[in-house]
Amino acid sequence: MGVEVLDTELTEQRLNQLTQALGSGMFVHVRNMLHDMAPSDVALILESSPPRSRQVLWQLIDQEQAGEILEELGEDLKDALISNMTPERLAQATAGMDTDDLAYILRSLPDTVYHQVLQSMTSQDRHRVEQALSYPDDTAGSLMNTDTVTLRPDVNIDVVLRYLRQRGHLPDATDMLYVVDRRDQVLGGVRLSDLLTCNPSMSVRDVMDIELESIPVDMPANEVAQLFERHDWMSAPIVDSDAKLLGRITIDDVVDVIRENAEHDMMGMAGMDDAEDTFGPVVKSTFKRSLWLTINLFAALLAASVSNMFENTLEQFATIAILMTIVPSMGGVAGNQTLALVIRGIALGHIGQSNSRWLIGKELAIGCLNGVMWAVLVFAAVWLWKGEIALAGLIGGAMLINMTVAGLAGAGIPLILKKFNIDPALAGGMVLTTVTDVIGLFAFLGLATAFLM
Amino acid sequence: MGVEVLDTELTEQRLNQLTQALGSGMFVHVRNMLHDMAPSDVALILESSPPRSRQVLWQLIDQEQAGEILEELGEDLKDALISNMTPERLAQATAGMDTDDLAYILRSLPDTVYHQVLQSMTSQDRHRVEQALSYPDDTAGSLMNTDTVTLRPDVNIDVVLRYLRQRGHLPDATDMLYVVDRRDQVLGGVRLSDLLTCNPSMSVRDVMDIELESIPVDMPANEVAQLFERHDWMSAPIVDSDAKLLGRITIDDVVDVIRENAEHDMMGMAGMDDAEDTFGPVVKSTFKRSLWLTINLFAALLAASVSNMFENTLEQFATIAILMTIVPSMGGVAGNQTLALVIRGIALGHIGQSNSRWLIGKELAIGCLNGVMWAVLVFAAVWLWKGEIALAGLIGGAMLINMTVAGLAGAGIPLILKKFNIDPALAGGMVLTTVTDVIGLFAFLGLATAFLM
């Protein structure tokens, strides 16, 4: 008999069983099922449940598991559950939490509850948390745990081994012990695997890796994630401005940053807040999404006011009105392709001052090539459909102009937004489609007015 | 003197220095700079360089580093560099590679080169690689390394410690040794940290974690990634259908899967191939992107043919033509918000049979609410602008219809596509905007024709 082999259908099955048990009011059965699950699995079930089932499930879970489950949830859902908890229950739930998760939860609490939770902690925990809260969100400091085990360079490995056996336990996800001098500056690190395989008569200095790189506590979280990805790190030491060791970041927290940043870009490009809960309440979701739709209404009215300038032309030629959506549509798609490429490049740290000009040039060239190609195709399509060669020529000309603009705007807009510290994933798409809609309509209706009127 | 503290501007600076040195033909200097960098940093520089600099840089790197650098590159760029290498150089570069990376490279080679590279390997390496190649891409097997260290349950820890010291080295990213029985079935795992802190007179059986979960070798890679994320694993054992240990997957390979899947969704929604190289050649990029634009041209012509059905209405009322882009535009944005939410939910494993009907209902409700809200607003805007209450009422009615359809389609389309095993991130956006464009135009022009003509 071996360990459990995971079945890909397991979660789906459990979710179905739970939903059925909930539906038929078998609450004791549900409580037992939840009790036997890992906190991360309970979190998944909560994330996947509609609001009403969630409330019931949340009442049925073990009080002792509440903290660990909260750690695993998305922001919107976590905030919703926290806001309904009493300060006592919160203090109980947060008792064993990692510093970084606890700091997140405290940050989101109203002032009075915050102080109540803080009061109920041991003074040591309170000190740790207050330190964690002093680092800004989205920096290395906010991802840091302070439970590092440190060594001195001149100790022998057999002394280290005896010390560890006495200590009896290492913090979760420890792959390396850091070596520091008297002033707490990091000299290197000793991997657990090297402790196990080296000759115990050697000293820490002989075994330690001095090529270790430390991360400054104020480095932005997304740069920390890029470094972990690039170097395949499991953990990294965090230092202050005097190179003194403050704590460590582990890969499991970095994975969350990578996932959140990627979600942020994907959701942001579609005009969504990445904290939005998939199974959240209808009215709240509607209002969260309305900012984007408001901006889009203005953009659509702007495009309509461009058409309005050519009212005479539209009055005389209904065919122009019929065809006028094609050029903006193609420009929008081509521009969005470039935009997605540039936003990914920024996220991966591939785009900087030295190559952004080259990149804009390249996308402009693709835009021109696209322009020629699609001008010819749309010319042919319209000529075949409407039989008017002049009209076909006009739409082809507008296509050439708009596709070129789309290439330039798709690369230029995110780079300009980034310069002004505006998130290109959030604002880029809306600015871009406004440009391609306005230029597309202006080019087609303007050419039509000039040549047909 | 401590270890190097990373500076966030470092890569940017180095890239600038390299570009300058390349520009002034200081090739020996460049070669020395490259020699001193970690392979992952050289990979970043290659990814961030225009094609011409890349060719020169690639010539200047250490032959010995070539393999490690290739491992770190994106697919498009990796393929381009590999296709220009001689079989001898390839065999040399791939000598020390991880099995999973080597399998990737071999998969992408033409048959003749493939056999030449395979011939030049030691028979042990060849066996490992041939096994890795037998697992389909995008499954646990393709991410697996076979360099696992196993223990027997009845051995004492001090024997294990002696064995490890004799062995002298553990594979990279080893955080746990697996315990297997005679038939190689996994019984549990012993963490390195527990080996260091436990009493050496205990047996492996006393120390091992039996709650360990194994992953079947044919589990899809994205499900493996979900499990790692959810359980904060550093590594996991991979087993065959008889629960026999085949190898292990480590978090660094999973991070790549998470990143690639997230990129795939983000780029896919914008109609881009996620393998596309940011600084790749113009003509190749143009053709790669043209499939999406072709489909969009058909969608735009379909929308135009809807307008064409209402040619008479458009002939009589130029104002209708001016306003007709507003409703499709708002429907497209609202639908895309829902689409992004559902695609993320699918990626995170939150959406299954038990809750998809509820989700469609929720998004339909948001669509209705949106419809009422934006109908009122666009009614007010158009009434103020054009002063025609009938026209304002018509566009409001069309908005109500299209926003409701957008909510339904935004949730329904990705779920239906998923049922038919079509990637919703790739096809969803195009199908959705076609629906919202066609319905939006049809509703507005149809209502206008019915009430004004």
Interface residues (C-beta under 8 A of the other chain):
Chain A: G2 V3 E4 V5 L6 D7 T8 T11 E12 L15 N16 T19 A38 S40 D41 A43 L44 E47 S48 S49 P50 E72 L161 L164 R165 R167 G168 H169 L170 D172 A173 T174 D175 D181 Q185 V186 L187 G188 L192 S193 L195 L196 T197 C198 N199 P200 I210 E211 L212 E213 S214 I215 P216 M219 P220 E223 L227 F228 E229 R230 H231 D232 M234 P237 V239 A243 I251 D252 V254 V255 D256 I258 R259 A262 E263 D265 M266 M267 M269 A270 G271 M272 E276 T278 F279 V282 V283 S285 T286 R289 S290 W292 L293 N296 L297 A299 A300 L301 A303 A304 S307 N308 E311 N312 L314 E315 A318 T319 A321 I322 L323 M324 T325 I326 P328 S329 M330 V333 A334 N336 Q337 L339 A340 L341 V342 I343 R344 G345 L348 G349 H350 I351 G352 Q353 S354 N355 W358 L359 K362 A365 I366 L369 N370 M373 W374 L377 V378 A381 W385 D437
Chain B: G2 V3 E4 V5 L6 D7 T8 T11 E12 L15 N16 T19 A38 S40 D41 A43 L44 E47 S48 S49 P50 E72 L161 L164 R165 R167 G168 H169 L170 D172 A173 T174 D175 D181 Q185 V186 L187 G188 L192 S193 L195 L196 T197 C198 N199 P200 I210 E211 L212 E213 S214 I215 P216 M219 P220 E223 L227 F228 E229 R230 H231 D232 M234 P237 V239 A243 I251 D252 V254 V255 D256 I258 R259 A262 E263 D265 M266 M267 M269 A270 G271 M272 E276 T278 F279 V282 V283 S285 T286 R289 S290 W292 L293 N296 L297 A299 A300 L301 A303 A304 S307 N308 E311 N312 L314 E315 A318 T319 A321 I322 L323 M324 T325 I326 P328 S329 M330 V333 A334 N336 Q337 L339 A340 L341 V342 I343 R344 G345 L348 G349 H350 I351 G352 Q353 S354 N355 W358 L359 K362 A365 I366 L369 N370 M373 W374 L377 V378 A381 W385 D437
